[in-house]
Amino acid sequence: CGPSRACLAFGKEYDETGVMDNKRWSVDHTQWTTVYKLLRDDANYHTMSCGKDDFYEWDYNFPKYANNPNNMPVMDLGFSDAIRSDGKVRVAKDADELFKNEAYRTYLNGITVKKDDGTDINARQAYKGCFIGKGAPDGCDATSFQNEIYPDDFVRDKAIELLHRKPAGKPWFMQVNFPGPHPPIVSTSRMAASVMERQWPDPINNPGFMRCPQQTQKFKLNNQGQILPPQIDGRCNYAAELENLDALMFSIVKHVEEMGELDNTIVIVAGDHGENLGDNGASGKGMPWHAAVSTPLFIMGPGIRHGRVHEGPVSTLDLGGTWLDYAGVSSMAPGMTTSSLRSILAQDMSLPRRPHVSSGYLEWRTVIKEMPTSPEDPTLTSYKLICAKSPKGMKGAPKSATPFPAGEPWHIMLYDVTRDPDDLLPIEQLRPDVIAELLPLLPEGWCR
């Protein structure tokens, strides 16, 4: 989460941001310029953000918490208005006195909900019971844990609140940071019911893993026939989160339409990381394989062709450059390397375009480039080169991957992700010419 968001905010590659994992941003970042600040100050946009942004907590105007016990220096993230909240687990576990006035925790603490037996319970106690198994005894049931207190629904409500209070007649930008889909994957009764009778495909190379409750056992029901939460993990609950998010995003877009501004608005749906969901026996993120490193990207708006699919590689890093381009900002901050996706969106290949994309996390780096299949075959395909500097960089590798060589400092892997999107057919032994072309594109000191 954190590294991806830092790349987006600063418009820089992973190795240039200094945010290498999910630990908080350092003091050094407080002097950096974000793409949001350029939108606000150079393009005169009203910039907004809500939800789990994974940015530096101590923003000058919108700190995530009311207290700053360690007197951390503040920075200007670049927002005109913001309602910032924590992730699912921190909201449940962290003590109130240490994180005062965080938006979602404050909301849950301030309301009561009904349990199945009709008694009242504090909403945060019900939430804690469902997400971490703590809180009030028997606080988590089908009635107390409804979508009205679900973290993604809360963020949707805050997005609409920001839209209501934005100034009229001024161009605006809003980033909505949903906590899901993200572990812990927990469904409400309504969400679980939506996927109860449906079948979901098994993970790659791992049949039976992360099966959903309807594939292994009956859902537990209360006296009213409602599914009892928590319904945790499994591909069906991940799908339930996705479908709930889809409805929430639609409601925000519908609200913009009702404001009469949708025809002049670009809407982008993106993810900050993927999720293995059991592929090759692995769950989670932070791996170089398709399910973890590839994320959805949908863009709609004026001048963008409806229904077109771009098959080549793109990077979420370039969303910032795209925003700045459409807003008319021509000068980047020093060190920014984000570029615009306008050439793809407008189908104008005369416009500048990033020649390759890259990614990385701790023990691995990867570069992906669209290029001719071979000297004899000009058909375009996308090759992905992975450089792992230890066996840890191969976590979740398909069984077909060549093992990390004993005693070697690096391991190089190559895949044709157009023809082999799930990284099942390693071709590093077959295409040394492609490796030679892609190696110089890796960060300095990686496999070269």
C-alpha positions as CSV (number, residue, x, y, z in Angstrom):
1,C,0.0,0.0,0.0
2,G,2.5,2.6,1.2
3,P,5.1,2.3,-1.5
4,S,2.5,2.3,-4.3
5,R,0.8,5.4,-2.9
6,A,4.2,7.2,-2.5
7,C,5.0,6.6,-6.2
8,L,1.7,8.0,-7.1
9,A,1.9,11.0,-4.8
10,F,5.5,12.0,-5.7
11,G,5.4,10.9,-9.3
12,K,8.6,8.9,-8.9
13,E,9.7,5.3,-9.4
14,Y,9.8,2.9,-6.3
15,D,13.5,3.2,-5.8
16,E,13.4,7.0,-6.0
17,T,10.7,7.5,-3.3
18,G,12.5,6.1,-0.3
19,V,9.3,4.4,0.8
20,M,10.3,0.8,0.6
21,D,7.6,-0.8,2.7
22,N,4.5,0.0,4.6
23,K,6.4,1.8,7.4
24,R,5.4,5.5,7.7
25,W,7.0,8.1,5.5
26,S,10.1,9.7,6.9
27,V,10.8,13.2,7.9
28,D,12.7,13.8,4.7
29,H,9.5,13.6,2.7
30,T,8.0,16.6,4.3
31,Q,9.9,18.9,1.9
32,W,8.8,17.1,-1.2
33,T,6.2,18.2,-3.7
34,T,3.2,16.0,-4.6
35,V,1.2,15.9,-7.8
36,Y,-1.8,17.0,-5.6
37,K,0.0,20.2,-4.7
38,L,0.7,20.9,-8.3
39,L,-2.9,20.4,-9.2
40,R,-4.0,22.7,-6.4
41,D,-1.4,25.5,-6.7
42,D,-0.4,25.5,-10.4
43,A,-3.8,24.5,-11.9
44,N,-6.0,26.1,-9.3
45,Y,-8.0,22.9,-8.7
46,H,-9.9,22.2,-5.6
47,T,-8.2,18.9,-4.5
48,M,-9.9,16.4,-2.2
49,S,-9.1,13.1,-0.7
50,C,-10.9,10.7,1.6
51,G,-10.4,7.3,3.1
52,K,-7.3,5.2,3.7
53,D,-4.7,7.1,1.7
54,D,-1.5,5.6,3.3
55,F,0.2,9.0,3.1
56,Y,2.2,10.8,5.8
57,E,-0.1,11.3,8.8
58,W,0.9,14.8,9.7
59,D,-0.4,16.9,6.9
60,Y,-0.3,20.6,7.6
61,N,-4.0,21.2,7.0
62,F,-5.5,17.7,7.4
63,P,-3.6,15.5,9.9
64,K,-5.0,12.1,10.2
65,Y,-5.0,12.4,14.0
66,A,-5.7,15.4,16.3
67,N,-2.7,14.7,18.5
68,N,1.0,14.5,17.4
69,P,2.7,13.1,20.6
70,N,6.1,12.9,19.0
71,N,6.0,16.4,17.5
72,M,6.6,15.1,14.0
73,P,7.1,17.8,11.4
74,V,4.2,18.6,9.2
75,M,4.0,18.6,5.4
76,D,1.6,19.9,2.8
77,L,0.2,16.9,0.9
78,G,-1.6,19.3,-1.4
79,F,-5.2,18.9,-0.5
80,S,-7.8,21.6,-0.3
81,D,-10.1,19.4,1.7
82,A,-9.7,15.9,3.1
83,I,-11.4,13.3,5.4
84,R,-8.7,10.8,6.2
85,S,-9.1,7.4,7.9
86,D,-7.2,4.4,8.9
87,G,-7.2,0.8,7.6
88,K,-9.4,-2.0,8.8
89,V,-7.1,-3.5,11.5
90,R,-5.7,-0.2,12.9
91,V,-9.3,1.0,13.5
92,A,-10.0,-2.1,15.5
93,K,-6.8,-2.4,17.4
94,D,-5.3,1.0,18.1
95,A,-6.1,2.8,21.3
96,D,-8.3,6.0,21.0
97,E,-6.0,8.1,23.1
98,L,-3.1,7.5,20.8
99,F,-5.0,8.3,17.6
100,K,-7.5,11.0,18.5
101,N,-10.2,12.1,16.0
102,E,-9.4,9.7,13.3
103,A,-12.5,9.9,11.2
104,Y,-13.7,6.3,11.0
105,R,-12.8,5.3,14.5
106,T,-14.6,8.5,15.8
107,Y,-17.7,7.6,13.7
108,L,-17.9,4.0,15.1
109,N,-17.4,5.2,18.7
110,G,-20.2,7.7,18.4
111,I,-23.1,5.4,17.3
112,T,-24.9,2.3,18.6
113,V,-26.3,-0.6,16.6
114,K,-28.8,-3.3,17.3
115,K,-27.8,-6.9,17.9
116,D,-29.9,-9.9,16.8
117,D,-31.6,-10.0,20.2
118,G,-32.6,-6.4,20.0
119,T,-30.1,-5.0,22.5
120,D,-27.9,-2.0,21.8
121,I,-24.1,-2.2,21.3
122,N,-21.5,0.3,20.4
123,A,-20.7,0.1,16.7
124,R,-16.9,-0.1,17.2
125,Q,-17.3,-3.0,19.6
126,A,-19.4,-4.8,17.0
127,Y,-16.8,-4.0,14.4
128,K,-13.9,-5.2,16.5
129,G,-15.7,-8.5,17.2
130,C,-16.1,-9.1,13.4
131,F,-12.7,-8.0,12.3
132,I,-10.3,-9.2,15.0
133,G,-12.5,-11.4,17.2
134,K,-12.4,-8.9,20.2
135,G,-14.7,-6.3,21.6
136,A,-18.0,-7.0,23.4
137,P,-18.9,-10.7,23.9
138,D,-21.1,-11.9,21.0
139,G,-21.0,-8.4,19.6
140,C,-20.6,-9.5,16.0
141,D,-23.8,-10.8,14.5
142,A,-25.9,-10.4,11.3
143,T,-27.8,-7.4,12.7
144,S,-25.0,-5.5,14.4
145,F,-22.5,-5.8,11.5
146,Q,-24.3,-4.2,8.6
147,N,-23.1,-2.2,5.6
148,E,-24.0,1.0,7.3
149,I,-20.8,0.6,9.5
150,Y,-18.7,-1.2,6.9
151,P,-15.4,0.7,6.2
152,D,-15.8,1.0,2.4
153,D,-19.4,2.3,2.8
154,F,-18.1,4.9,5.2
155,V,-15.5,6.1,2.7
156,R,-18.2,6.4,0.0
157,D,-20.3,8.5,2.4
158,K,-17.3,10.8,3.1
159,A,-16.7,11.2,-0.7
160,I,-20.2,12.4,-1.2
161,E,-19.8,14.7,1.8
162,L,-16.7,16.3,0.2
163,L,-18.6,16.7,-3.1
164,H,-21.4,18.5,-1.2
165,R,-19.1,21.1,0.3
166,K,-16.7,21.8,-2.6
167,P,-16.9,25.3,-4.0
168,A,-19.1,25.8,-7.0
169,G,-17.7,26.8,-10.4
170,K,-14.1,25.6,-9.7
171,P,-12.4,22.7,-11.3
172,W,-11.9,19.8,-8.8
173,F,-10.0,16.6,-8.2
174,M,-11.0,13.9,-5.7
175,Q,-9.1,10.7,-4.8
176,V,-11.3,8.1,-3.0
177,N,-9.2,5.6,-1.1
178,F,-11.3,2.6,-0.3
179,P,-9.8,0.2,2.4
180,G,-10.9,-2.8,0.4
181,P,-10.5,-5.2,-1.2
182,H,-7.8,-6.0,1.4
183,P,-7.2,-8.4,4.2
184,P,-8.8,-9.0,6.6
185,I,-11.5,-10.0,4.0
186,V,-14.7,-9.9,6.0
187,S,-18.2,-9.8,4.5
188,T,-21.4,-8.5,6.1
189,S,-24.5,-10.7,6.1
190,R,-25.8,-8.9,3.0
191,M,-22.5,-9.2,1.1
192,A,-22.1,-12.9,2.0
193,A,-25.7,-13.6,0.8
194,S,-24.9,-12.0,-2.6
195,V,-22.2,-14.7,-3.3
196,M,-23.7,-17.6,-1.4
197,E,-25.1,-19.6,-4.3
198,R,-22.3,-18.9,-6.8
199,Q,-19.2,-20.9,-7.7
200,W,-15.8,-19.3,-7.9
201,P,-12.7,-20.7,-9.8
202,D,-9.9,-22.4,-7.9
203,P,-6.6,-20.6,-7.6
204,I,-3.9,-21.5,-10.2
205,N,-2.0,-24.6,-9.3
206,N,-3.8,-24.9,-6.0
207,P,-7.2,-26.6,-6.3
208,G,-9.3,-26.5,-3.2
209,F,-7.3,-23.7,-1.5
210,M,-9.3,-20.7,-0.3
211,R,-12.5,-22.4,-1.1
212,C,-15.6,-20.5,0.0
213,P,-18.0,-21.6,2.7
214,Q,-20.7,-22.7,0.2
215,Q,-18.1,-25.0,-1.3
216,T,-17.1,-26.7,1.9
217,Q,-19.8,-26.2,4.6
218,K,-23.1,-24.5,5.2
219,F,-23.3,-20.8,6.2
220,K,-24.3,-20.3,9.8
221,L,-27.7,-18.6,10.0
222,N,-29.5,-16.7,12.8
223,N,-33.1,-17.1,13.8
224,Q,-34.2,-14.7,11.0
225,G,-32.4,-16.8,8.4
226,Q,-29.6,-14.2,8.0
227,I,-26.0,-15.3,7.4
228,L,-24.0,-14.8,10.5
229,P,-20.7,-12.9,10.1
230,P,-17.9,-12.9,10.1
231,Q,-17.5,-14.6,6.8
232,I,-13.7,-14.4,6.4
233,D,-11.3,-15.0,3.5
234,G,-12.0,-17.2,0.5
235,R,-12.4,-16.1,-3.1
236,C,-16.1,-15.6,-2.6
237,N,-15.7,-13.0,0.2
238,Y,-13.0,-11.2,-1.9
239,A,-15.6,-11.1,-4.7
240,A,-18.2,-9.9,-2.3
241,E,-15.9,-7.0,-1.4
242,L,-15.4,-6.2,-5.0
243,E,-19.1,-6.2,-5.9
244,N,-19.8,-4.0,-2.9
245,L,-17.1,-1.6,-4.0
246,D,-18.5,-1.6,-7.5
247,A,-21.9,-0.5,-6.2
248,L,-20.3,2.2,-4.0
249,M,-18.2,3.6,-6.9
250,F,-21.3,3.7,-9.1
251,S,-23.2,5.7,-6.4
252,I,-20.4,8.3,-6.4
253,V,-20.3,8.5,-10.2
254,K,-24.1,8.8,-10.1
255,H,-23.9,11.6,-7.6
256,V,-21.5,13.5,-9.9
257,E,-24.0,12.9,-12.8
258,E,-26.8,14.4,-10.7
259,M,-24.6,17.4,-10.0
260,G,-24.5,17.9,-13.8
261,E,-20.7,17.5,-14.0
262,L,-20.1,14.0,-15.2
263,D,-19.8,15.0,-18.9
264,N,-16.8,17.1,-17.9
265,T,-15.2,14.6,-15.5
266,I,-12.6,11.9,-16.0
267,V,-13.3,8.9,-13.8
268,I,-10.5,6.5,-13.0
269,V,-10.7,3.2,-11.1
270,A,-7.3,1.8,-10.0
271,G,-5.7,-0.4,-7.4
272,D,-2.4,0.1,-5.5
273,H,-1.5,-3.6,-5.5
274,G,-2.9,-7.0,-6.4
275,E,-3.6,-10.1,-4.4
276,N,-2.5,-13.7,-5.0
277,L,-5.7,-15.2,-3.5
278,G,-4.1,-18.7,-3.3
279,D,-2.4,-18.8,-6.7
280,N,0.6,-21.2,-6.5
281,G,-0.1,-21.6,-2.8
282,A,0.5,-17.9,-1.9
283,S,-1.8,-15.2,-0.5
284,G,-1.1,-11.5,-0.2
285,K,0.9,-8.9,-2.1
286,G,4.5,-7.8,-2.5
287,M,5.3,-10.6,-5.1
288,P,6.4,-10.2,-8.8
289,W,3.7,-12.6,-10.1
290,H,0.8,-11.6,-12.2
291,A,-2.0,-11.7,-9.5
292,A,0.0,-9.6,-7.1
293,V,1.8,-7.1,-9.3
294,S,-1.0,-6.4,-11.9
295,T,-3.9,-4.2,-10.9
296,P,-7.1,-3.0,-12.5
297,L,-7.2,0.3,-14.4
298,F,-10.4,1.6,-15.9
299,I,-10.7,5.2,-17.3
300,M,-13.7,6.9,-18.7
301,G,-14.5,10.5,-19.6
302,P,-14.7,13.1,-22.4
303,G,-12.4,12.2,-25.4
304,I,-11.8,8.7,-24.1
305,R,-13.1,6.0,-26.5
306,H,-15.7,3.8,-24.8
307,G,-15.1,0.0,-24.6
308,R,-11.5,0.1,-25.9
309,V,-9.0,-2.3,-24.2
310,H,-5.3,-1.4,-24.2
311,E,-3.3,-4.6,-24.1
312,G,0.2,-3.1,-23.5
313,P,1.7,-2.4,-20.1
314,V,0.9,0.8,-18.3
315,S,1.8,2.0,-14.8
316,T,-0.3,3.5,-12.0
317,L,2.7,5.8,-11.5
318,D,1.5,7.6,-14.6
319,L,-1.9,8.5,-13.3
320,G,-0.3,11.6,-11.7
321,G,1.2,12.7,-15.0
322,T,-2.2,12.1,-16.7
323,W,-4.0,14.3,-14.1
324,L,-1.4,17.1,-14.5
325,D,-1.6,16.8,-18.3
326,Y,-5.4,17.1,-18.5
327,A,-5.3,19.9,-15.9
328,G,-2.8,21.9,-18.0
329,V,0.2,21.7,-15.7
330,S,3.3,21.7,-17.9
331,S,6.1,21.9,-15.3
332,M,6.8,18.9,-13.0
333,A,8.5,19.2,-9.6
334,P,12.2,18.2,-9.6
335,G,12.8,14.5,-9.8
336,M,9.3,13.6,-11.0
337,T,9.3,11.0,-13.8
338,T,5.5,10.4,-14.1
339,S,4.3,10.7,-17.6
340,S,0.8,11.0,-19.2
341,L,-1.4,8.2,-20.6
342,R,-3.1,10.7,-22.9
343,S,-1.5,9.1,-26.0
344,I,-3.3,5.9,-25.2
345,L,-6.5,7.4,-24.0
346,A,-6.8,9.7,-27.1
347,Q,-5.3,7.1,-29.4
348,D,-2.7,9.7,-30.6
349,M,0.6,7.9,-30.9
350,S,2.3,11.2,-31.8
351,L,2.1,12.2,-28.1
352,P,4.9,11.1,-25.8
353,R,4.6,7.7,-24.1
354,R,6.5,5.7,-21.5
355,P,8.6,3.1,-23.4
356,H,8.5,0.6,-20.6
357,V,7.0,0.1,-17.1
358,S,8.7,-1.2,-13.9
359,S,7.8,-2.3,-10.4
360,G,9.5,-3.7,-7.4
361,Y,9.4,-4.5,-3.7
362,L,12.2,-5.2,-1.3
363,E,13.8,-8.4,-2.7
364,W,12.8,-8.1,-6.4
365,R,12.5,-5.7,-9.3
366,T,10.7,-6.2,-12.6
367,V,10.5,-4.4,-15.9
368,I,7.9,-4.9,-18.6
369,K,8.2,-3.7,-22.2
370,E,6.0,-4.1,-25.3
371,M,8.2,-5.1,-28.2
372,P,8.2,-7.4,-31.3
373,T,7.8,-11.0,-30.5
374,S,11.1,-11.8,-32.3
375,P,13.3,-10.6,-35.2
376,E,11.2,-12.8,-37.5
377,D,7.8,-12.0,-36.0
378,P,6.8,-8.3,-35.7
379,T,3.7,-9.0,-33.7
380,L,3.8,-7.0,-30.5
381,T,3.9,-8.8,-27.2
382,S,4.9,-7.8,-23.7
383,Y,8.0,-9.3,-22.0
384,K,8.5,-9.2,-18.2
385,L,11.9,-9.5,-16.8
386,I,12.2,-10.3,-13.0
387,C,15.4,-9.9,-11.0
388,A,15.3,-11.5,-7.6
389,K,18.2,-10.9,-5.2
390,S,17.3,-13.8,-2.8
391,P,14.9,-16.7,-2.6
392,K,12.6,-14.3,-0.7
393,G,12.1,-12.5,-4.0
394,M,10.6,-15.7,-5.4
395,K,7.9,-16.1,-2.8
396,G,4.7,-17.5,-4.4
397,A,6.6,-18.6,-7.5
398,P,4.8,-21.1,-9.9
399,K,6.2,-24.6,-9.7
400,S,7.5,-24.2,-13.2
401,A,9.8,-21.3,-12.3
402,T,13.5,-22.1,-12.4
403,P,14.8,-22.3,-8.8
404,F,17.0,-19.7,-7.3
405,P,20.6,-20.8,-8.1
406,A,22.6,-21.8,-5.0
407,G,25.5,-19.5,-4.2
408,E,24.4,-16.9,-6.7
409,P,23.6,-13.2,-5.8
410,W,20.8,-12.9,-8.4
411,H,18.2,-14.8,-10.3
412,I,16.8,-13.7,-13.6
413,M,13.4,-14.8,-14.9
414,L,11.6,-13.9,-18.2
415,Y,8.0,-14.3,-19.2
416,D,5.9,-13.4,-22.3
417,V,2.9,-11.9,-20.3
418,T,0.8,-11.5,-23.4
419,R,0.8,-15.1,-24.2
420,D,1.4,-16.3,-20.7
421,P,-0.3,-13.9,-18.3
422,D,-0.1,-16.2,-15.3
423,D,3.7,-16.5,-15.5
424,L,3.7,-20.3,-15.9
425,L,6.1,-20.7,-18.8
426,P,9.6,-19.3,-18.1
427,I,11.6,-18.5,-21.2
428,E,14.8,-17.0,-19.9
429,Q,16.8,-19.9,-21.4
430,L,15.1,-19.4,-24.8
431,R,15.4,-15.6,-25.2
432,P,18.8,-14.2,-24.1
433,D,18.3,-11.4,-26.7
434,V,15.2,-10.1,-24.8
435,I,17.1,-10.3,-21.5
436,A,19.9,-8.3,-23.0
437,E,17.5,-5.6,-24.1
438,L,15.6,-5.4,-20.8
439,L,18.5,-5.7,-18.3
440,P,19.7,-2.1,-18.7
441,L,16.1,-0.9,-17.9
442,L,16.3,-2.3,-14.3
443,P,17.5,0.0,-11.5
444,E,21.2,0.4,-11.1
445,G,22.7,-2.5,-9.2
446,W,20.0,-5.0,-9.9
447,C,21.2,-8.1,-11.9
448,R,23.8,-5.9,-13.6
